[in-house]
Each structure stands twice: as structure tokens, then as C-alpha cells.
Amino acid sequence: MPQLDTSTWFITIISSMITLFILFQIKISAQTFPGTPLPKTLMTQKTKTPWELKWTKIYSPLSSLQQ
């Protein structure tokens, strides 16, 4: 039974890995990625509450004690 010649395995594996690395680099560099997101300015609308629409006077209990 003949011996299996493994002397060329190293160069075959290394060249395969280099080829795969190059192919993946080309594949990744060909893709377009989205740019950096910019903050969106939001225009908030202030809603009027019922107590802001009409004038109200707040009476403090301590202010009536002073005479």
C-alpha cells in the first residue's frame, strides 16, 4: 500500500486561504454602506392646556394672614 504524499498540502492550504481572503476582501469592498446618520431636528408644538388659556389667580393661605 503506497504512502500518502503530504508534502504539497501546506502550500495548497495556504494558497487556498490567501485566495479566499482576497475574494472576501473584494466582495466586502464592493458593498456600499449607509453614511453616518444625521440628527433629525424635531419641531415640537406646544399644546395649550385649559389653565393656560384663561387667567387664574392662586390664593396662598399664608398671604391672607398678613394684615
HUTA-V5673 format. One record per residue. N is the residue number from 0. RES is the residue in one small letter. SS is DSSP state (h for helix, s for strand, l for the rest). OMEGA is omega in degrees with one decimal (* if undefined). Layout:
BEGIN
[[N & RES & SS & OMEGA] [N & RES & SS & OMEGA]]
END
This chain:
BEGIN
[[0 & m & l & -175.0] [1 & p & l & 177.7] [2 & q & l & 178.1] [3 & l & l & -177.9] [4 & d & l & -178.6] [5 & t & l & -176.2] [6 & s & l & -178.1] [7 & t & l & -177.9] [8 & w & h & -176.8] [9 & f & h & -178.5] [10 & i & h & 178.2] [11 & t & h & -179.5] [12 & i & h & -179.5] [13 & i & h & -179.7] [14 & s & h & 175.9] [15 & s & h & -180.0] [16 & m & h & 178.2] [17 & i & h & 179.0] [18 & t & h & 178.2] [19 & l & h & 178.9] [20 & f & h & -180.0] [21 & i & h & 179.3] [22 & l & h & 178.8] [23 & f & h & 177.8] [24 & q & h & 178.7] [25 & i & h & -179.4] [26 & k & h & -178.4] [27 & i & h & -177.3] [28 & s & h & 179.7] [29 & a & l & -178.9] [30 & q & l & 175.8] [31 & t & l & -179.9] [32 & f & l & 179.5] [33 & p & l & 179.9] [34 & g & l & -179.9] [35 & t & l & -179.0] [36 & p & l & 177.9] [37 & l & l & 179.2] [38 & p & l & -178.0] [39 & k & l & 178.9] [40 & t & l & -179.3] [41 & l & l & 176.4] [42 & m & l & -179.8] [43 & t & l & 178.8] [44 & q & l & -179.3] [45 & k & l & 177.9] [46 & t & l & -180.0] [47 & k & l & 175.9] [48 & t & l & -176.3] [49 & p & h & -178.4] [50 & w & h & 174.0] [51 & e & h & -177.5] [52 & l & h & -178.9] [53 & k & l & -177.1] [54 & w & l & 176.1] [55 & t & l & 177.8] [56 & k & l & 179.4] [57 & i & l & 179.5] [58 & y & l & 177.1] [59 & s & l & -178.9] [60 & p & l & -177.4] [61 & l & l & -177.8] [62 & s & l & 179.4] [63 & s & l & -179.8] [64 & l & l & -179.7] [65 & q & l & -178.2] [66 & q & l & *]]
END
